[in-house]
Amino acid sequence: MRWLATETFFSARRILAAAATFSSARLTPREKQILRLVSSGLKHTEVAGLLEVSPRTVENHLRQIRHRLGVTTTPQAVRVAMISGELESAEQ
């Protein structure tokens, strides 16, 4: 159980560090649009249908977003984008 706490701590540090260095890795308008749709709960296939692109294109955009933000998962990318102000939360 202790390893889980340690891993969680380091994951949180990575996310916050990525948010701090985010200013040089701005998202494109299309990347913001895709991340916003995914963060609202839509599946990749639903986003693809809505934007009239292939699911593979959505996956490629998400891969690029994760790379730019320095994170490994899409939820981490959403969090970093929200912390940095690139992506507004649903409540705003």
N, C-alpha and C positions, 0 to 999 in steps of 0.2 A: 504494500500500500504506500510505503514511503517513496518508492520510485515513481508512482503516479503523481504524487504531489510535486516532486522535483521536476518531472517532465512537464507538468502543467505550468509551473513557474517559468521554466525556460521557454515554453511556447508563448506565454504571455509577453515575456521580454522581447522575443523575436517580433511579435506583432507590433508592439509599441516602438521598437527600433525601426521597423519598416515604415511606420507612420511618420516618424521623425525625419526620415530621409526621403520621404515621398515627393517633396517639392520638385525634384529633378525628373520624376517619372510620371508626368501628367498623362491621364487617360484621354483617349480620343472621344469625341461625342458619341460615336457608335459603341465604344467600349463601355462608356457610362450608361448608355441606353440598355445594353445587354445586362450589365451588372445590376441595374435597377430592376429590370424585369425578373431576373433570377432571384434577387433578394426579396421580391414580393411573393415568391413561392411558386413561380412557374417552372415547369420542367423544361429541359433543353429542347425537346420536340415542340413544346407549346411556344416557346420563344421563337424557334425557327419558323413555325407556321405563321406567327404573328408578323414577323419581319420579312417573310417570304424569302428565306435563305435555307440552306440545308442544316440539319442538326450538327453536321461536322463543322460547318462554319461557326456555329455558336460555340462548340467545343474549342475550336482554334482561338476564337476571341477570348474565351475564359482562360485558356492556357497562357496567352500573351498578357492578360491582365494580372494573373498570378505571378508571372515572371517579372513584370514591371514593378509590382508592389513588394516583391521579395517574400512571398508567402507560398505555402504548399497546398492550401485548400481554398475553395471558393468562399466558404463562410469567413475565413480569415481575410480574404480579399475584401469582402463586404465590410468587415469591421474596420480595416485599415482605411478604406475609402471614406467611411463615415467619420472616423476620427480626424482625418485630414481635411474634411470638408468637401471632398470631391463628390461625395454621394450623400444626398439628404436622406434623413430617416423618414419612414412612413408617417410618423406623427407630426412632422413639420409641415 
